[in-house]
């Protein structure tokens, strides 16, 4: 039997950063063309604006139109749900988020990222209820979106291919999540545990879904420091293992590794070391070069 490799997407977290202009972005590139330029370099980008406020369907439609056919966005879930409501009474807020326009991305809608604050500990009942609310296909997402309230009245987007899978990934930042109960919960619900490389928060590599989601926040200084050749080589080896259905050697886990899969796993990896220096796009490009054989492109990169 031929072993199938999962799809590998390496990208950046966000794309609007003033220090990148004249560096990553050409000096004369209009700001409105920055997404199009970045999307010709990378196969995926995290949308960060959704974390801070509800966006509009026309924005998602524009982002879809400005990116190549084989491009995928990850969408960051609202901090209103994770940080302010802290998962309490979130049904309407979740419906508003789903109705705000992300469904307009259609096939370019990749995983939804749910990031939790460092002071939020693992509460089994709270997280079980939250995970049970999350839709796993387009039909379920659209049905939940229809329960929105007046916050998106007159500008809701409720259309999507009902067969389209909806993936979710959780990024935790508290040591209490080093729990077998938490890993088992994610596996039951097919929610990915984010493998987050930081200097402050837990780095866990337990596989809990049919895909892998990584965020690289900085090897030494949060959001700032970059990744040198040795570190990028290690991440390339990890991605190859995941994409071919295995697991990296010496991975930090809560539970024992899973059995290898013949069809591999999709891998999404984003560099979030976006502050001050031009590290995220450079590191993403260097890591992509190491995995070029796993990342065919149907369109040329920008010159």
TORKOL-4160 file (C-alpha; in steps of 0.2 Angstrom, whole numbers, padded with zeros to 4 digits, m for minus):
303
<pt num="1" X="0000" Y="0000" Z="0000"/>
<pt num="2" X="0007" Y="0017" Z="m0005"/>
<pt num="3" X="0008" Y="0028" Z="0010"/>
<pt num="4" X="m0001" Y="0045" Z="0008"/>
<pt num="5" X="0007" Y="0061" Z="0015"/>
<pt num="6" X="m0004" Y="0074" Z="0023"/>
<pt num="7" X="m0005" Y="0092" Z="0016"/>
<pt num="8" X="0008" Y="0104" Z="0024"/>
<pt num="9" X="0005" Y="0122" Z="0026"/>
<pt num="10" X="0018" Y="0134" Z="0033"/>
<pt num="11" X="0013" Y="0152" Z="0035"/>
<pt num="12" X="0013" Y="0168" Z="0046"/>
<pt num="13" X="0001" Y="0175" Z="0059"/>
<pt num="14" X="m0006" Y="0190" Z="0052"/>
<pt num="15" X="0000" Y="0201" Z="0037"/>
<pt num="16" X="m0001" Y="0219" Z="0042"/>
<pt num="17" X="0015" Y="0225" Z="0050"/>
<pt num="18" X="0022" Y="0242" Z="0047"/>
<pt num="19" X="0041" Y="0236" Z="0050"/>
<pt num="20" X="0039" Y="0224" Z="0035"/>
<pt num="21" X="0036" Y="0237" Z="0023"/>
<pt num="22" X="0051" Y="0240" Z="0012"/>
<pt num="23" X="0058" Y="0224" Z="0020"/>
<pt num="24" X="0047" Y="0209" Z="0016"/>
<pt num="25" X="0035" Y="0219" Z="0006"/>
<pt num="26" X="0042" Y="0230" Z="m0008"/>
<pt num="27" X="0044" Y="0248" Z="m0004"/>
<pt num="28" X="0032" Y="0253" Z="m0018"/>
<pt num="29" X="0019" Y="0240" Z="m0014"/>
<pt num="30" X="0002" Y="0247" Z="m0009"/>
<pt num="31" X="m0004" Y="0242" Z="0008"/>
<pt num="32" X="m0020" Y="0235" Z="0001"/>
<pt num="33" X="m0010" Y="0222" Z="m0009"/>
<pt num="34" X="0000" Y="0215" Z="0005"/>
<pt num="35" X="m0011" Y="0200" Z="0008"/>
<pt num="36" X="m0010" Y="0196" Z="m0010"/>
<pt num="37" X="0009" Y="0197" Z="m0010"/>
<pt num="38" X="0010" Y="0187" Z="0006"/>
<pt num="39" X="m0002" Y="0174" Z="0000"/>
<pt num="40" X="0009" Y="0171" Z="m0015"/>
<pt num="41" X="0024" Y="0167" Z="m0003"/>
<pt num="42" X="0015" Y="0156" Z="0009"/>
<pt num="43" X="0001" Y="0143" Z="0008"/>
<pt num="44" X="m0009" Y="0149" Z="0024"/>
<pt num="45" X="m0010" Y="0164" Z="0035"/>
<pt num="46" X="m0019" Y="0166" Z="0052"/>
<pt num="47" X="m0032" Y="0180" Z="0053"/>
<pt num="48" X="m0029" Y="0189" Z="0069"/>
<pt num="49" X="m0042" Y="0203" Z="0068"/>
<pt num="50" X="m0056" Y="0191" Z="0072"/>
<pt num="51" X="m0048" Y="0189" Z="0089"/>
<pt num="52" X="m0051" Y="0207" Z="0094"/>
<pt num="53" X="m0068" Y="0211" Z="0085"/>
<pt num="54" X="m0081" Y="0204" Z="0074"/>
<pt num="55" X="m0076" Y="0206" Z="0056"/>
<pt num="56" X="m0088" Y="0209" Z="0041"/>
<pt num="57" X="m0093" Y="0197" Z="0027"/>
<pt num="58" X="m0086" Y="0209" Z="0014"/>
<pt num="59" X="m0069" Y="0208" Z="0022"/>
<pt num="60" X="m0069" Y="0189" Z="0022"/>
<pt num="61" X="m0075" Y="0190" Z="0004"/>
<pt num="62" X="m0061" Y="0202" Z="m0001"/>
<pt num="63" X="m0048" Y="0191" Z="0007"/>
<pt num="64" X="m0055" Y="0176" Z="m0002"/>
<pt num="65" X="m0054" Y="0185" Z="m0018"/>
<pt num="66" X="m0036" Y="0191" Z="m0015"/>
<pt num="67" X="m0028" Y="0174" Z="m0012"/>
<pt num="68" X="m0024" Y="0159" Z="m0024"/>
<pt num="69" X="m0036" Y="0145" Z="m0026"/>
<pt num="70" X="m0025" Y="0133" Z="m0016"/>
<pt num="71" X="m0024" Y="0145" Z="m0001"/>
<pt num="72" X="m0031" Y="0142" Z="0016"/>
<pt num="73" X="m0034" Y="0154" Z="0031"/>
<pt num="74" X="m0034" Y="0149" Z="0049"/>
<pt num="75" X="m0046" Y="0160" Z="0059"/>
<pt num="76" X="m0043" Y="0165" Z="0077"/>
<pt num="77" X="m0058" Y="0164" Z="0088"/>
<pt num="78" X="m0064" Y="0179" Z="0098"/>
<pt num="79" X="m0056" Y="0184" Z="0114"/>
<pt num="80" X="m0074" Y="0189" Z="0119"/>
<pt num="81" X="m0077" Y="0170" Z="0121"/>
<pt num="82" X="m0061" Y="0164" Z="0128"/>
<pt num="83" X="m0054" Y="0179" Z="0138"/>
<pt num="84" X="m0070" Y="0189" Z="0143"/>
<pt num="85" X="m0084" Y="0177" Z="0145"/>
<pt num="86" X="m0071" Y="0163" Z="0149"/>
<pt num="87" X="m0083" Y="0150" Z="0140"/>
<pt num="88" X="m0098" Y="0155" Z="0151"/>
<pt num="89" X="m0114" Y="0157" Z="0142"/>
<pt num="90" X="m0106" Y="0158" Z="0125"/>
<pt num="91" X="m0119" Y="0151" Z="0113"/>
<pt num="92" X="m0125" Y="0168" Z="0106"/>
<pt num="93" X="m0107" Y="0174" Z="0105"/>
<pt num="94" X="m0102" Y="0159" Z="0096"/>
<pt num="95" X="m0117" Y="0161" Z="0084"/>
<pt num="96" X="m0112" Y="0179" Z="0081"/>
<pt num="97" X="m0094" Y="0174" Z="0077"/>
<pt num="98" X="m0099" Y="0161" Z="0064"/>
<pt num="99" X="m0112" Y="0173" Z="0056"/>
<pt num="100" X="m0099" Y="0187" Z="0055"/>
<pt num="101" X="m0093" Y="0181" Z="0038"/>
<pt num="102" X="m0080" Y="0168" Z="0040"/>
<pt num="103" X="m0091" Y="0155" Z="0031"/>
<pt num="104" X="m0089" Y="0166" Z="0016"/>
<pt num="105" X="m0071" Y="0160" Z="0015"/>
<pt num="106" X="m0079" Y="0144" Z="0008"/>
<pt num="107" X="m0065" Y="0131" Z="0004"/>
<pt num="108" X="m0052" Y="0143" Z="0010"/>
<pt num="109" X="m0058" Y="0142" Z="0028"/>
<pt num="110" X="m0045" Y="0131" Z="0037"/>
<pt num="111" X="m0045" Y="0128" Z="0056"/>
<pt num="112" X="m0052" Y="0139" Z="0069"/>
<pt num="113" X="m0040" Y="0143" Z="0083"/>
<pt num="114" X="m0046" Y="0145" Z="0101"/>
<pt num="115" X="m0032" Y="0153" Z="0111"/>
<pt num="116" X="m0035" Y="0153" Z="0130"/>
<pt num="117" X="m0027" Y="0165" Z="0143"/>
<pt num="118" X="m0012" Y="0160" Z="0154"/>
<pt num="119" X="m0023" Y="0162" Z="0170"/>
<pt num="120" X="m0036" Y="0150" Z="0164"/>
<pt num="121" X="m0035" Y="0133" Z="0171"/>
<pt num="122" X="m0042" Y="0116" Z="0165"/>
<pt num="123" X="m0060" Y="0115" Z="0171"/>
<pt num="124" X="m0066" Y="0098" Z="0164"/>
<pt num="125" X="m0085" Y="0102" Z="0164"/>
<pt num="126" X="m0082" Y="0119" Z="0156"/>
<pt num="127" X="m0072" Y="0113" Z="0142"/>
<pt num="128" X="m0082" Y="0098" Z="0139"/>
<pt num="129" X="m0097" Y="0109" Z="0136"/>
<pt num="130" X="m0087" Y="0121" Z="0125"/>
<pt num="131" X="m0081" Y="0107" Z="0114"/>
<pt num="132" X="m0098" Y="0100" Z="0112"/>
<pt num="133" X="m0104" Y="0117" Z="0105"/>
<pt num="134" X="m0091" Y="0118" Z="0091"/>
<pt num="135" X="m0098" Y="0113" Z="0074"/>
<pt num="136" X="m0088" Y="0101" Z="0063"/>
<pt num="137" X="m0095" Y="0103" Z="0046"/>
<pt num="138" X="m0103" Y="0118" Z="0036"/>
<pt num="139" X="m0121" Y="0113" Z="0039"/>
<pt num="140" X="m0119" Y="0113" Z="0058"/>
<pt num="141" X="m0109" Y="0129" Z="0057"/>
<pt num="142" X="m0123" Y="0138" Z="0047"/>
<pt num="143" X="m0136" Y="0131" Z="0058"/>
<pt num="144" X="m0128" Y="0138" Z="0073"/>
<pt num="145" X="m0124" Y="0155" Z="0065"/>
<pt num="146" X="m0143" Y="0157" Z="0062"/>
<pt num="147" X="m0145" Y="0159" Z="0081"/>
<pt num="148" X="m0135" Y="0175" Z="0080"/>
<pt num="149" X="m0142" Y="0191" Z="0089"/>
<pt num="150" X="m0143" Y="0209" Z="0084"/>
<pt num="151" X="m0124" Y="0212" Z="0084"/>
<pt num="152" X="m0123" Y="0205" Z="0066"/>
<pt num="153" X="m0141" Y="0209" Z="0061"/>
<pt num="154" X="m0142" Y="0215" Z="0043"/>
<pt num="155" X="m0124" Y="0209" Z="0039"/>
<pt num="156" X="m0124" Y="0190" Z="0043"/>
<pt num="157" X="m0117" Y="0177" Z="0031"/>
<pt num="158" X="m0125" Y="0160" Z="0033"/>
<pt num="159" X="m0120" Y="0151" Z="0017"/>
<pt num="160" X="m0107" Y="0137" Z="0016"/>
<pt num="161" X="m0106" Y="0120" Z="0008"/>
<pt num="162" X="m0114" Y="0109" Z="0021"/>
<pt num="163" X="m0102" Y="0095" Z="0017"/>
<pt num="164" X="m0086" Y="0106" Z="0021"/>
<pt num="165" X="m0077" Y="0100" Z="0037"/>
<pt num="166" X="m0074" Y="0113" Z="0050"/>
<pt num="167" X="m0058" Y="0110" Z="0061"/>
<pt num="168" X="m0054" Y="0117" Z="0078"/>
<pt num="169" X="m0038" Y="0119" Z="0087"/>
<pt num="170" X="m0035" Y="0124" Z="0106"/>
<pt num="171" X="m0020" Y="0133" Z="0112"/>
<pt num="172" X="m0018" Y="0132" Z="0131"/>
<pt num="173" X="m0006" Y="0142" Z="0142"/>
<pt num="174" X="m0008" Y="0134" Z="0159"/>
<pt num="175" X="0001" Y="0120" Z="0167"/>
<pt num="176" X="m0015" Y="0111" Z="0173"/>
<pt num="177" X="m0019" Y="0106" Z="0155"/>
<pt num="178" X="m0005" Y="0093" Z="0156"/>
<pt num="179" X="m0019" Y="0081" Z="0160"/>
<pt num="180" X="m0024" Y="0064" Z="0152"/>
<pt num="181" X="m0042" Y="0069" Z="0155"/>
<pt num="182" X="m0039" Y="0084" Z="0144"/>
<pt num="183" X="m0030" Y="0075" Z="0130"/>
<pt num="184" X="m0044" Y="0061" Z="0130"/>
<pt num="185" X="m0057" Y="0075" Z="0129"/>
<pt num="186" X="m0049" Y="0082" Z="0114"/>
<pt num="187" X="m0047" Y="0065" Z="0105"/>
<pt num="188" X="m0066" Y="0061" Z="0108"/>
<pt num="189" X="m0071" Y="0078" Z="0100"/>
<pt num="190" X="m0057" Y="0077" Z="0086"/>
<pt num="191" X="m0050" Y="0094" Z="0092"/>
<pt num="192" X="m0032" Y="0098" Z="0089"/>
<pt num="193" X="m0020" Y="0102" Z="0103"/>
<pt num="194" X="m0010" Y="0117" Z="0097"/>
<pt num="195" X="0009" Y="0113" Z="0098"/>
<pt num="196" X="0015" Y="0130" Z="0104"/>
<pt num="197" X="0033" Y="0134" Z="0105"/>
<pt num="198" X="0036" Y="0148" Z="0118"/>
<pt num="199" X="0047" Y="0152" Z="0132"/>
<pt num="200" X="0033" Y="0154" Z="0144"/>
<pt num="201" X="0019" Y="0141" Z="0141"/>
<pt num="202" X="0017" Y="0122" Z="0140"/>
<pt num="203" X="0024" Y="0114" Z="0124"/>
<pt num="204" X="0014" Y="0098" Z="0121"/>
<pt num="205" X="0014" Y="0087" Z="0106"/>
<pt num="206" X="0000" Y="0075" Z="0109"/>
<pt num="207" X="m0010" Y="0071" Z="0093"/>
<pt num="208" X="m0028" Y="0073" Z="0096"/>
<pt num="209" X="m0036" Y="0075" Z="0079"/>
<pt num="210" X="m0033" Y="0071" Z="0061"/>
<pt num="211" X="m0022" Y="0086" Z="0059"/>
<pt num="212" X="m0008" Y="0095" Z="0067"/>
<pt num="213" X="m0008" Y="0114" Z="0072"/>
<pt num="214" X="0008" Y="0123" Z="0077"/>
<pt num="215" X="0012" Y="0141" Z="0082"/>
<pt num="216" X="0030" Y="0146" Z="0084"/>
<pt num="217" X="0030" Y="0162" Z="0095"/>
<pt num="218" X="0049" Y="0164" Z="0097"/>
<pt num="219" X="0063" Y="0153" Z="0102"/>
<pt num="220" X="0070" Y="0164" Z="0116"/>
<pt num="221" X="0060" Y="0180" Z="0117"/>
<pt num="222" X="0041" Y="0180" Z="0115"/>
<pt num="223" X="0035" Y="0186" Z="0098"/>
<pt num="224" X="0052" Y="0193" Z="0094"/>
<pt num="225" X="0067" Y="0180" Z="0093"/>
<pt num="226" X="0069" Y="0170" Z="0077"/>
<pt num="227" X="0074" Y="0152" Z="0073"/>
<pt num="228" X="0091" Y="0147" Z="0068"/>
<pt num="229" X="0096" Y="0133" Z="0056"/>
<pt num="230" X="0097" Y="0119" Z="0069"/>
<pt num="231" X="0079" Y="0124" Z="0076"/>
<pt num="232" X="0072" Y="0124" Z="0059"/>
<pt num="233" X="0079" Y="0107" Z="0055"/>
<pt num="234" X="0071" Y="0100" Z="0070"/>
<pt num="235" X="0054" Y="0108" Z="0066"/>
<pt num="236" X="0056" Y="0101" Z="0048"/>
<pt num="237" X="0059" Y="0083" Z="0055"/>
<pt num="238" X="0044" Y="0085" Z="0066"/>
<pt num="239" X="0033" Y="0090" Z="0052"/>
<pt num="240" X="0039" Y="0076" Z="0041"/>
<pt num="241" X="0035" Y="0064" Z="0054"/>
<pt num="242" X="0017" Y="0071" Z="0057"/>
<pt num="243" X="0014" Y="0072" Z="0038"/>
<pt num="244" X="0018" Y="0054" Z="0035"/>
<pt num="245" X="0007" Y="0048" Z="0049"/>
<pt num="246" X="0020" Y="0046" Z="0063"/>
<pt num="247" X="0026" Y="0056" Z="0078"/>
<pt num="248" X="0042" Y="0065" Z="0081"/>
<pt num="249" X="0055" Y="0057" Z="0091"/>
<pt num="250" X="0057" Y="0063" Z="0109"/>
<pt num="251" X="0041" Y="0073" Z="0108"/>
<pt num="252" X="0034" Y="0080" Z="0124"/>
<pt num="253" X="0017" Y="0072" Z="0128"/>
<pt num="254" X="0005" Y="0068" Z="0141"/>
<pt num="255" X="0000" Y="0051" Z="0135"/>
<pt num="256" X="0009" Y="0038" Z="0125"/>
<pt num="257" X="0010" Y="0041" Z="0106"/>
<pt num="258" X="m0003" Y="0035" Z="0094"/>
<pt num="259" X="m0001" Y="0021" Z="0081"/>
<pt num="260" X="0006" Y="0027" Z="0065"/>
<pt num="261" X="m0007" Y="0031" Z="0051"/>
<pt num="262" X="m0005" Y="0025" Z="0033"/>
<pt num="263" X="m0013" Y="0041" Z="0026"/>
<pt num="264" X="m0003" Y="0054" Z="0035"/>
<pt num="265" X="m0010" Y="0070" Z="0044"/>
<pt num="266" X="m0012" Y="0088" Z="0038"/>
<pt num="267" X="0000" Y="0100" Z="0046"/>
<pt num="268" X="m0003" Y="0119" Z="0049"/>
<pt num="269" X="0012" Y="0129" Z="0056"/>
<pt num="270" X="0012" Y="0148" Z="0059"/>
<pt num="271" X="0026" Y="0159" Z="0064"/>
<pt num="272" X="0020" Y="0172" Z="0077"/>
<pt num="273" X="0037" Y="0180" Z="0080"/>
<pt num="274" X="0031" Y="0195" Z="0071"/>
<pt num="275" X="0036" Y="0210" Z="0083"/>
<pt num="276" X="0050" Y="0222" Z="0079"/>
<pt num="277" X="0061" Y="0211" Z="0068"/>
<pt num="278" X="0057" Y="0203" Z="0051"/>
<pt num="279" X="0058" Y="0186" Z="0058"/>
<pt num="280" X="0041" Y="0178" Z="0054"/>
<pt num="281" X="0041" Y="0178" Z="0035"/>
<pt num="282" X="0060" Y="0174" Z="0034"/>
<pt num="283" X="0058" Y="0159" Z="0046"/>
<pt num="284" X="0043" Y="0153" Z="0037"/>
<pt num="285" X="0052" Y="0154" Z="0020"/>
<pt num="286" X="0067" Y="0145" Z="0027"/>
<pt num="287" X="0056" Y="0131" Z="0034"/>
<pt num="288" X="0046" Y="0130" Z="0018"/>
<pt num="289" X="0062" Y="0127" Z="0008"/>
<pt num="290" X="0067" Y="0112" Z="0019"/>
<pt num="291" X="0050" Y="0104" Z="0015"/>
<pt num="292" X="0048" Y="0110" Z="m0003"/>
<pt num="293" X="0045" Y="0092" Z="m0008"/>
<pt num="294" X="0030" Y="0091" Z="0003"/>
<pt num="295" X="0023" Y="0108" Z="m0002"/>
<pt num="296" X="0019" Y="0109" Z="m0021"/>
<pt num="297" X="0012" Y="0125" Z="m0027"/>
<pt num="298" X="0000" Y="0127" Z="m0041"/>
<pt num="299" X="0005" Y="0145" Z="m0043"/>
<pt num="300" X="0021" Y="0155" Z="m0044"/>
<pt num="301" X="0028" Y="0164" Z="m0029"/>
<pt num="302" X="0029" Y="0183" Z="m0030"/>
<pt num="303" X="0045" Y="0190" Z="m0038"/>
